[in-house]
Amino acid sequence: MERLTHLIALYHAFTNPDSVKTYFDKALKANVVVVIVGTALSPKEENGRITGTLWEEIERQLEGKVKKMSQPIAPGREALRELLEKHQPLLILMDEVLEYLAKAAGIKRGYTELKVGETNLAAQTIAFMQELTETVKSLDRTLLVITLPSSVMEYPDEERAEELLTKLQKVAGRVEKYTLSSAEMKSTKS
């Protein structure tokens, strides 16, 4: 719940920068705020195609509909850059990504037209997160905030959740500026 509170505070700070001017000299107003909550998204296979991907949801929130990112294969950096750049200044808030990955791990990809070998939506989502973090790093007016749990004890398959969390941490760790776990947030309160 505390992670959500922090994300809500960021949302309000970027959509109403006057509210935080007493704390920051230069508050940036985001043109658009994309909010992704992994517990709210439901990846699934429908009529032979995978829907409910993170990249579809980002495009839907930015463009109003999914035009280019409807494939189950994660989009590359150039496609993401083209999409994100035109909506700057942009704030992307992502919560419960591990929960989404746990659901995505159950969706197998076996389409003949994809010819990439065996994988699943979780693997594609990790690839997407890598592309997203690298793309955002290259944009000067886009901020990406991802919350990750400090433990996987609440997940039914702790071993699989730990593996997915480790992968997410490695991807985010390549470009992170600062991370604070939920447990650390509790200990820093006065």
JOCORBEL-V810874 format. One record per pair of residues at least 24 apart in sequence whose ideal C-beta (glycine too) atoms are under 10 Angstrom apart, sorted by the first residue. I is the first residue (numbers start at 1). J is the second residue. D is the distance in Angstrom with one decimal. If there is no record, write none. Layout:
# JOCORBEL-V810874
I_J_D ; I_J_D
This chain:
# JOCORBEL-V810874
1_182_9.1 ; 2_147_9.5 ; 2_182_5.8 ; 2_183_9.7 ; 2_185_5.5 ; 2_186_6.8 ; 2_189_9.0 ; 3_95_6.1 ; 3_96_8.4 ; 3_145_9.9 ; 3_147_4.2 ; 3_148_8.8 ; 3_149_8.1 ; 3_150_9.6 ; 3_180_9.9 ; 3_181_9.4 ; 3_182_5.7 ; 3_185_7.7 ; 4_37_8.4 ; 4_93_9.8 ; 4_95_6.2 ; 4_96_8.9 ; 4_147_8.1 ; 5_185_9.2 ; 6_93_9.5 ; 6_95_9.4 ; 6_145_8.4 ; 6_147_7.5 ; 6_180_8.8 ; 6_182_9.3 ; 6_185_7.0 ; 7_35_7.7 ; 7_37_8.8 ; 7_93_4.9 ; 7_94_8.7 ; 7_95_5.6 ; 7_145_6.8 ; 7_146_10.0 ; 7_147_6.6 ; 8_35_9.6 ; 8_93_8.9 ; 8_95_9.9 ; 10_91_7.0 ; 10_93_6.3 ; 10_143_8.5 ; 10_145_6.0 ; 11_35_7.0 ; 11_91_7.5 ; 11_93_6.3 ; 11_145_9.6 ; 13_91_9.0 ; 14_89_8.1 ; 14_90_9.2 ; 14_91_4.5 ; 14_93_9.0 ; 14_143_7.7 ; 14_145_9.8 ; 15_91_8.2 ; 28_88_9.9 ; 28_89_5.5 ; 28_91_8.5 ; 28_141_7.4 ; 28_143_8.1 ; 29_89_6.8 ; 29_91_9.7 ; 30_87_9.1 ; 30_88_8.6 ; 30_89_5.0 ; 30_90_6.0 ; 30_91_4.2 ; 30_92_9.4 ; 30_141_8.8 ; 30_142_9.0 ; 30_143_7.9 ; 31_62_9.9 ; 31_86_9.7 ; 31_87_6.0 ; 31_88_6.8 ; 31_89_5.6 ; 31_90_6.5 ; 31_91_9.1 ; 31_141_9.0 ; 32_61_7.5 ; 32_62_6.3 ; 32_84_9.6 ; 32_86_10.0 ; 32_87_4.8 ; 32_88_8.6 ; 32_89_8.2 ; 32_90_5.4 ; 32_91_7.6 ; 32_92_9.1 ; 32_142_9.9 ; 33_61_8.7 ; 33_89_9.9 ; 33_90_7.7 ; 33_91_4.7 ; 33_92_7.8 ; 33_93_6.7 ; 33_143_9.8 ; 34_58_5.6 ; 34_59_9.6 ; 34_60_9.4 ; 34_61_4.7 ; 34_62_6.5 ; 34_84_9.1 ; 34_87_8.4 ; 34_90_7.1 ; 34_91_7.2 ; 34_92_4.6 ; 34_93_7.0 ; 34_94_8.4 ; 34_142_9.9 ; 34_144_9.2 ; 35_61_7.5 ; 35_91_8.9 ; 35_92_8.2 ; 35_93_5.0 ; 35_94_8.2 ; 35_95_8.0 ; 36_61_8.2 ; 36_92_7.2 ; 36_93_6.9 ; 36_94_4.5 ; 36_95_7.1 ; 36_96_8.5 ; 36_97_7.6 ; 36_100_7.9 ; 36_146_9.1 ; 37_93_8.6 ; 37_94_8.1 ; 37_95_5.1 ; 37_96_5.6 ; 37_97_9.3 ; 37_99_8.7 ; 37_100_8.5 ; 37_147_9.9 ; 38_94_7.6 ; 38_95_6.7 ; 38_96_3.4 ; 38_97_5.1 ; 38_98_7.0 ; 38_99_4.2 ; 38_100_3.1 ; 38_101_7.5 ; 38_102_8.5 ; 38_103_7.7 ; 38_104_9.1 ; 38_125_9.8 ; 38_147_9.6 ; 39_95_8.1 ; 39_96_4.7 ; 39_99_5.1 ; 39_100_7.6 ; 39_103_9.0 ; 40_95_9.2 ; 40_96_8.0 ; 40_99_9.5 ; 40_100_9.0 ; 41_96_8.8 ; 41_97_9.9 ; 41_99_9.0 ; 41_100_5.6 ; 41_103_7.8 ; 41_104_9.1 ; 42_100_9.1 ; 42_103_7.0 ; 43_72_9.2 ; 43_100_7.2 ; 43_101_9.6 ; 43_103_5.7 ; 43_104_4.9 ; 43_105_9.6 ; 43_106_8.5 ; 43_107_5.5 ; 43_121_5.5 ; 43_122_9.1 ; 43_124_9.9 ; 43_125_8.3 ; 44_103_8.8 ; 44_104_9.9 ; 44_106_9.5 ; 44_107_6.8 ; 44_121_9.5 ; 45_72_8.9 ; 45_106_9.9 ; 45_107_5.9 ; 45_108_8.1 ; 45_109_8.8 ; 45_110_9.5 ; 45_111_9.8 ; 45_121_9.0 ; 48_110_9.9 ; 48_111_7.3 ; 49_111_7.9 ; 50_104_9.0 ; 50_107_6.0 ; 50_108_9.3 ; 50_109_6.7 ; 50_111_8.6 ; 50_120_9.6 ; 50_121_6.0 ; 50_124_8.6 ; 51_107_9.8 ; 52_100_8.9 ; 52_103_8.6 ; 52_104_8.6 ; 52_107_8.8 ; 52_121_8.8 ; 53_100_9.4 ; 53_104_8.0 ; 53_107_9.6 ; 53_121_7.0 ; 53_124_7.5 ; 53_125_7.2 ; 53_128_7.5 ; 54_94_7.8 ; 54_97_7.9 ; 54_100_6.8 ; 54_101_9.5 ; 54_104_8.6 ; 54_121_9.6 ; 54_124_9.4 ; 54_125_6.0 ; 54_128_5.9 ; 54_129_7.8 ; 54_132_8.0 ; 55_79_8.7 ; 55_80_7.7 ; 55_83_8.9 ; 55_124_9.0 ; 55_125_8.7 ; 55_128_5.5 ; 55_131_8.8 ; 55_132_8.1 ; 57_94_10.0 ; 57_100_9.6 ; 58_83_7.4 ; 58_84_8.2 ; 58_87_9.9 ; 58_92_7.1 ; 58_94_9.3 ; 58_128_9.3 ; 58_132_8.0 ; 59_83_6.2 ; 59_84_10.0 ; 61_87_9.3 ; 61_92_9.1 ; 62_86_8.3 ; 62_87_5.1 ; 62_90_8.0 ; 62_92_9.5 ; 63_87_8.6 ; 69_128_9.5 ; 71_111_9.7 ; 71_113_9.7 ; 71_114_8.3 ; 71_124_9.3 ; 72_107_8.4 ; 72_109_5.4 ; 72_111_7.3 ; 72_114_7.1 ; 72_116_9.9 ; 72_119_9.2 ; 72_120_9.5 ; 72_121_6.5 ; 72_124_6.3 ; 73_109_8.3 ; 73_111_9.5 ; 73_114_6.3 ; 73_116_7.0 ; 73_119_9.0 ; 73_124_6.2 ; 73_127_8.3 ; 73_128_9.2 ; 74_121_9.5 ; 74_123_9.0 ; 74_124_4.7 ; 74_125_7.1 ; 74_126_8.4 ; 74_127_4.3 ; 74_128_3.6 ; 74_129_8.4 ; 74_130_8.4 ; 74_131_6.1 ; 74_132_8.8 ; 75_124_9.9 ; 75_127_9.5 ; 75_128_7.1 ; 75_131_6.8 ; 75_132_9.1 ; 75_135_9.5 ; 76_127_9.5 ; 76_128_9.7 ; 76_131_6.2 ; 76_135_9.1 ; 77_130_9.2 ; 77_131_5.1 ; 77_132_8.8 ; 77_134_6.0 ; 77_135_5.1 ; 77_138_8.0 ; 78_131_9.5 ; 78_135_8.6 ; 79_131_8.7 ; 79_135_9.1 ; 80_128_8.5 ; 80_131_5.8 ; 80_132_6.2 ; 80_134_8.8 ; 80_135_4.3 ; 80_136_8.5 ; 80_138_9.8 ; 80_139_9.5 ; 81_131_9.4 ; 81_134_9.5 ; 81_135_5.2 ; 81_136_9.3 ; 81_138_6.9 ; 81_139_7.1 ; 81_142_9.6 ; 82_135_9.6 ; 83_135_9.0 ; 84_132_8.6 ; 84_135_6.3 ; 84_136_7.1 ; 84_138_9.6 ; 84_139_6.1 ; 84_141_9.6 ; 84_142_5.5 ; 84_144_9.3 ; 85_135_8.9 ; 85_138_9.3 ; 85_139_6.2 ; 85_140_9.9 ; 85_141_8.8 ; 85_142_7.9 ; 87_141_9.6 ; 87_142_8.2 ; 88_139_6.5 ; 88_140_8.0 ; 88_141_4.0 ; 88_142_5.6 ; 88_143_9.9 ; 89_139_9.5 ; 89_140_9.2 ; 89_141_4.2 ; 89_142_7.1 ; 89_143_8.1 ; 90_136_8.7 ; 90_139_7.8 ; 90_141_6.9 ; 90_142_4.5 ; 90_143_7.4 ; 90_144_8.9 ; 91_141_9.8 ; 91_142_7.7 ; 91_143_5.1 ; 91_144_8.2 ; 91_145_7.4 ; 92_132_7.9 ; 92_136_7.1 ; 92_142_7.1 ; 92_143_7.1 ; 92_144_4.7 ; 92_145_7.1 ; 92_146_8.5 ; 93_143_9.0 ; 93_144_8.3 ; 93_145_5.2 ; 93_146_8.4 ; 93_147_8.3 ; 94_129_8.7 ; 94_132_8.8 ; 94_144_7.2 ; 94_145_6.9 ; 94_146_4.6 ; 94_147_7.0 ; 94_148_9.4 ; 94_172_9.9 ; 95_145_8.8 ; 95_146_8.1 ; 95_147_4.9 ; 95_148_9.5 ; 96_147_7.4 ; 96_148_9.5 ; 96_149_8.5 ; 97_125_8.1 ; 97_126_10.0 ; 97_129_7.3 ; 97_146_6.0 ; 97_147_7.5 ; 97_148_6.9 ; 97_149_9.5 ; 97_164_9.2 ; 97_165_9.4 ; 97_168_6.3 ; 97_172_9.1 ; 98_146_9.9 ; 98_147_9.2 ; 98_148_6.4 ; 98_149_5.9 ; 98_152_7.4 ; 98_154_9.9 ; 98_155_7.6 ; 98_161_6.5 ; 98_162_9.8 ; 98_164_6.1 ; 98_165_5.5 ; 98_167_9.9 ; 98_168_6.4 ; 98_169_9.9 ; 99_149_8.7 ; 99_154_9.4 ; 99_155_8.0 ; 99_161_9.0 ; 99_164_9.9 ; 100_125_7.0 ; 100_164_9.8 ; 101_125_5.8 ; 101_126_7.4 ; 101_129_8.9 ; 101_160_9.3 ; 101_161_8.3 ; 101_163_9.7 ; 101_164_4.6 ; 101_165_8.3 ; 101_167_8.3 ; 101_168_7.0 ; 102_152_9.3 ; 102_155_6.2 ; 102_156_8.3 ; 102_157_7.3 ; 102_160_7.2 ; 102_161_6.0 ; 102_164_6.7 ; 102_165_9.7 ; 104_164_9.0 ; 105_157_8.7 ; 105_160_6.6 ; 105_161_9.3 ; 105_163_9.3 ; 105_164_6.9 ; 122_160_9.0 ; 122_163_9.6 ; 122_164_6.5 ; 122_167_8.8 ; 123_164_9.9 ; 123_167_8.9 ; 125_164_9.1 ; 125_167_9.6 ; 125_168_9.1 ; 126_164_7.7 ; 126_167_5.1 ; 126_168_7.0 ; 126_170_9.0 ; 126_171_6.3 ; 127_171_8.9 ; 128_171_9.4 ; 129_167_8.6 ; 129_168_6.5 ; 129_170_9.9 ; 129_171_4.9 ; 129_172_7.3 ; 130_167_9.4 ; 130_168_9.9 ; 130_170_8.9 ; 130_171_4.8 ; 130_172_9.2 ; 130_174_7.6 ; 130_175_9.2 ; 131_171_9.4 ; 132_171_8.8 ; 132_172_9.9 ; 132_175_9.7 ; 133_171_6.1 ; 133_172_6.2 ; 133_173_9.3 ; 133_174_6.7 ; 133_175_4.7 ; 133_176_8.3 ; 134_171_9.1 ; 134_174_7.6 ; 134_175_6.6 ; 135_175_9.8 ; 136_175_7.6 ; 137_174_8.6 ; 137_175_4.6 ; 137_176_9.8 ; 137_177_9.5 ; 138_175_9.7 ; 143_177_9.6 ; 144_172_9.0 ; 144_175_8.6 ; 144_176_9.9 ; 146_171_9.2 ; 146_172_5.7 ; 146_176_8.8 ; 146_179_9.0 ; 147_179_9.6 ; 147_180_9.7 ; 147_181_9.4 ; 147_182_7.9 ; 147_185_10.0 ; 148_172_7.0 ; 148_179_7.7 ; 148_181_7.6 ; 148_182_8.8 ; 149_181_7.9 ; 149_182_6.6 ; 149_183_9.5 ; 150_180_9.5 ; 150_181_3.7 ; 150_182_4.9 ; 150_183_4.5 ; 150_184_7.5 ; 150_185_9.0 ; 150_186_9.5 ; 151_181_8.7 ; 151_182_8.7 ; 151_183_7.9
